[in-house]
Amino acid sequence: MNIHEYQAKQLLAKCGVAVPFEIPARSLAEVRPAAEKIAASGSAKIVVKSQIHAGGRGKGTFKSGFQGGVKVASSVDEAVGYAEKMLGNVLVTKQTGAEGRQVRTLLLAAGAKIKREFYLAVLLDRANSRPLVMASTEGGMDIEEVAEKSPEKIFKEWIDPAVGIMPFQARKIAAAFGLKGDLFNAGVKLITGVYNTWWECDATMVELNPLCIVELADGKETVMALDAKISLDDNAL
């Protein structure tokens, strides 16, 4: 069973994974107060994201002709305008097929100043019955495309389910990303939290694409899950 991005991030945050300040909205009446709260938090940009169980939302097209299921607004009014074009309408992406999916929920998020993008996922490797952490410096891209064209850019680490992810394994993955100093420590914490989310939720997959280095308002940098996808094991429900 798939869950929405905002639900996935709520589960990740419980396990200590850093996520942006975000508010889901299920009606137009909820959009403006949410956008105002995000603007009041000091964010110059408000990201409006369609919540459907499919990827490629940003490049998708609504059946109304409106382009893009993810938009970055510079004001509350602009965010509301985007929401009016998305909420209740059918979004067609590469993954939905021609019929598309109706957008019943939007996620409004504080805009992030992205410095670098990565890919991180935890899934079940059925071939050897172990959890597998997959990481790549090619964040934001389709991982199948990376595997096909640049397989050397995908780092894999298998986890012993009896003991869980060990600190040295989280450090190996953070090193594969090229993280250093405070970012390295933040990365280790986040990677551990992502694995723990996978384990605690009985997930078949937890995917962050992109996982980003972002610059905060005070100029400091940290690692944050800007997008998240979680699939739960139907047998565990």
N, C-alpha and C positions, 0 to 999 in steps of 0.2 A: 504494500500500500504506500502510495506517495503522499506526502504532506506539503503544504505550501511553504514558500521561502520564509515567511514571517514566523510560522510555527517551528520550522527547523532552527531558526536563529534563537528562538526562545529556549529550546532544548539545549543548544550549544552554550548559551549564556549561563545556564544553570551549572554547567561543567567548567565554568571559568574562561570560556572562549570570548575574546573581545569582539563585539559587534557594534555597528553604528547606532546612534540614537534614532529609533524608528517607531512609527505608530501605524497600525493597520486601520483601514477605513472601509466600511461595508456599504456606505451610502454617501451621497453628495453632501448631506447634512453633517457628516462626520469629517469631511475632507478639510474644510476651512479651519475649524478649531485645531486639527492635527497639524496643518501647514503653519498656522500661527505659533504653535508650541515649538515647532522645529526652527522657525525663524527667530523666535525669542531665545532659543538656546545659543544663538550666536552664529548659526550657519548661514553663509551668504547664498547657498544653493539648496534647493529642495528637490530631491529625486522622487519622481512618481513612477512606481513600478507595478505593472499588471501582475496579478497573482493567478497563474494557471499552472496545471501540471504538465509543463512542457518547456523545453529550452528554446533558445533563439528568440526570446521575446523582444529584445531591442531591435532586431532586424525584421520583426514581423509586421504585418499589415492588417488593419481592421477591415472588416467587410464593408464598412462605411467609406473606405478609401484613405482613412487617416493612417499615416505611417509611424510605426514604432510603438512598442508596448512598454518602453522605458524612456522617460523624458526627464531632462534636468531643467528645472524652473529657476528663474532669478528673483521671483517674487511670489507672495501668497496668491495674488490674483492669477498669475500665470499657471501656478500649480493647480488651482481650481479649474482653470480653462482646459488643461490637459485631462484632468479627472473627468470632466463632462464628456470628453470625446472617448474615454476608455471604459468607464464603469457601465456595465450592462450590455456592452457591445462585444462582438465576436472577433477574437484575434486569431489570425492564421499565421503559423510559423512553419519552419521546415519539419518540426517534430509533431505538429498537430494533424497534418494532412489537410486536404482542401476544406473539410468541414469546420475546422478551427475550434476554439473553445471560448465560451462566454466568460467575460471577466466580471466576477461577482465581488471581488475584494481588491483593494489597492493597498500598496505599502508605501507610505511616505517616509523618506529617510533624509537625514542630514547629509549634505554633499561632502564627499571626502576628497582631500587633495592627495591623489594617488602618485606615489613615486616609483613603485615597481609592482608587478603582478606575478603571482605564482599559482600553481595548481596543487591541491592536496586532497586526497581521498582515502577512505578506509573502506575496504570491502572484504567479502569472504572469498578466499581462493579455494574453490571446491576441489581443485586438483590435488592439493595437499592438506585440505581440512584445517587451514589456518587463516587468521585475519591477515590481510595484506595492506600495508600503507604504501600508496603510490604518490610520488611527489615529482613536480617538474617546475623548472624556471619559466616555462612557456605558459604562464597563466593567461586566462581570457580566451584561449584558443580551444578548439574542439580537440579533446585528448586523443580521439581516434586518429585525427589528422597528424598530431605530434608523433604518435606511436608508429604511424606509417612512414612519415618523412624523416623524423629525427629520433629514432628509438633510444639513442644514447642520452637523450635529454630527460628520460624518465628514470627516476630512482625508485627502487623497490626495497621494502623492508618487511619481512615476515615476522609476525608476533606469536609468541608461545601463549595460547589462550589460558594456560594454567597459571601463568604469572602476570599476564598483561604487559603493556608496553613498559620497557625498562628505561631509566633515565639515559643510559648510553645510546639507546636506539633513537630517542627523541633528539638527542644531541647530534647524532649522525644525519638525521633528516634536516635539522636546522643548518648544519654545515653544508649539506648538499644544495641548500638554497643560497649559500654564500653569506649568511647572516653573521654579524659580528657585534661584540659589546652588548649593550642593553637590548638591541634587537635580537641577538642570539638568545638571550635569556627569555625574552618575551615570546620568541618563536618556540622554544622548548615547552613553555607553559601552554601555549596554544595547541601545539601538536598533541601533547598529552591529553588536553581537554577534548580534542576532536576524537581521539581514540576512545576515551572514556564515554563520550556521548554515544558512539557506535555500540559499545558494549552494553551500557546501561539501558539503551532504548531497544535492544534486540533488532538493530537495523541490519539490512543487507548491504546498504551503502550510505556513507556520509561523504558528500563532495563539496569542497569549497573551490569555486572557480568564478571570479578570482579571489584568492587570498592575497591581501595587499600590504605593502608598506605604505602607511599614510602619514602625512604631516599634520599634527594637531594644531589647534589655534595658538598654542604657546611656542610653536616652532619645533617641538620635539617630535620624533618619529616613533611609531609603534606598528605592530602587525595586527591586522584586523580582517575578519571574515566579511567581505562586502557582498558576497552572494553565497547561498548555501542550499543544498538539496539533500534531503534525507528520504530513503526508502525503508519502510519497516517490513520485517518478515511477517507475512500473513499468518504463518503457523504460530507465531509468538503472540498474536493479538488476543 
